[in-house]
Amino acid sequence: MIRIDKRIKDIMERDRKVFLTTTRGDNHFIADHGDGDFVYDVSGNKFIDFSSFISVYNLGVNGNKEIRAAVKAQVDKLMHAAFTDYRAELPVLFAEKLLKFFPSGFGKMFLSNSGTEANEAALKFSKLFTKRQYVLAFYNSFHGRTMGSLGLTASRAVHREHFGPFNNTLHAPFPYPYRCKMGHSTEECGMEQIDFIERNIIGKEAAGREIAAIFVEPIQGEGGYIVPSRMFMRELRRIADEHQILLVSDEVQAGYMRAGKFLAMDNFGIKADIYTMAKAVGGGLPMGVTVTKSSLGDIPAGAHANTFGGNLASVAAGYASLKYLEKNYSAIERNVRDNGKAIMKRLNEFKDGYEIVGDARGLGMMLAIELVKSKRGKEPAVMDRDKVVAEAFNNGLLLLPAGQSCIRIIPPLTVSRDSLDKGLDILEKAIKTVSR
Ligand SMILES: Cc1ncc(COP(=O)(O)O)c(C=O)c1O
């Protein structure tokens, strides 16, 4: 059992006074240090990390020794080199290595500082490349919170309330196999949504020739870890091809091996035209990347730029992460596959054993459970979800919610089987306690 002492309460109090509200609520975690599978708070409480700090620490909490050494060495040399005005070799080395993880035909990228910026760049580039004005995104999606990407985001009204209008963004329903109204299987679910796009959006709202891009998360993250069918993604590709619309895969959360492959879209057997990445790609420091297909060409000088994209400290972390991943690729791939299977097995046991666990799903190690009031009615059990997260926290497991009533299971991809089992035991105990 962890201890919430005076120091923690005091920092929470001071934090509330100086910071505008974010999404933290009453969470008592006050970070201090971490390594590998574990993180410690300021009062010495130890936690198993099942959050990867929002899918950033894919290679272990606080990166790993190699990443940290690379950052330290770079910080002593030069931290910032105004990469959009001057050049440096390190970002070139990083870009060359990153492209090795991409399919052939991808040759250009833009560097920024976050997921939202990576998507802002993709928005601007797709309009520039196509000279079209509309973009299509999905309900339940999350692409960021700056004004352009927020136009695409449609997972919760609170994200958008008072900030609109958002011009030129169209939204279509995303398949949700667990809640498929047609009762279709996971693989069949999605045809109604494709039909909706063709019949209502392209047929009635905007002609295909006016749509610059379709933005899609290969697996919806913040929206509730929803995995669409291969058929749905393939149909999206077909629609994009038919109307020369660019398909943008937002890999900010699902990419970088999280869903079992470097690019989560590869799970569906199709390729996008533009990929966006952030979170894990920076190895623990801020970085966003927008990667475009070479055939799309270049953008005019000055059409897009920033101050900190290509920041040398961030790129040092990103480059060291890529080198580590390259060197240990098979082991990490195997770990994601084997540990992912082991986690899913336990999550399915939770589903079979507890009325409040309605669904267990995901790909690779991007996994989640959805809590419901009853298996039959499937009403989202929002309060029970929050209680499970709090109960697990009190017993030393760090979790993150998603969607209306889901809990993400996203430990670092390098997590040991022992930490995994201990974490899942804590989670099961929390589910059992809340079920009572
Ligand atoms: C799929 C996806 N896209 C974009 C973003 C926004 O990234 P950031 O918070 O770095 O701006 C997120 C953040 O959770 C995300 O999950």
The ligand as an SDF file (V2000), in Angstrom:
LIG
                    3D

 16 16  0  0  0  0  0  0  0  0999 V2000
   -3.2340    9.6110  -31.7140 C   0  0  0  0  0  0  0  0  0  0  0  0
   -2.7840   10.9130  -31.1120 C   0  0  0  0  0  0  0  0  0  0  0  0
   -2.5580   11.9500  -31.9150 N   0  0  0  0  0  0  0  0  0  0  0  0
   -2.1530   13.1290  -31.4320 C   0  0  0  0  0  0  0  0  0  0  0  0
   -1.9600   13.3220  -30.0820 C   0  0  0  0  0  0  0  0  0  0  0  0
   -1.4960   14.6490  -29.5540 C   0  0  0  0  0  0  0  0  0  0  0  0
   -0.1740   14.5390  -29.1340 O   0  0  0  0  0  0  0  0  0  0  0  0
    0.4360   15.6620  -28.1890 P   0  0  0  0  0  0  0  0  0  0  0  0
   -0.2220   15.5600  -26.8600 O   0  0  0  0  0  0  0  0  0  0  0  0
    1.9140   15.3350  -28.1550 O   0  0  0  0  0  0  0  0  0  0  0  0
    0.1770   16.9670  -28.8490 O   0  0  0  0  0  0  0  0  0  0  0  0
   -2.1890   12.2530  -29.2000 C   0  0  0  0  0  0  0  0  0  0  0  0
   -2.0190   12.4280  -27.7520 C   0  0  0  0  0  0  0  0  0  0  0  0
   -2.4070   11.6570  -26.9370 O   0  0  0  0  0  0  0  0  0  0  0  0
   -2.6210   11.0140  -29.7330 C   0  0  0  0  0  0  0  0  0  0  0  0
   -2.8630    9.9690  -28.9400 O   0  0  0  0  0  0  0  0  0  0  0  0
  1  2  1  0
  2  3  1  0
  2 15  2  0
  3  4  2  0
  4  5  1  0
  5  6  1  0
  5 12  2  0
  6  7  1  0
  7  8  1  0
  8  9  2  0
  8 10  1  0
  8 11  1  0
 12 13  1  0
 12 15  1  0
 13 14  2  0
 15 16  1  0
M  END
$$$$
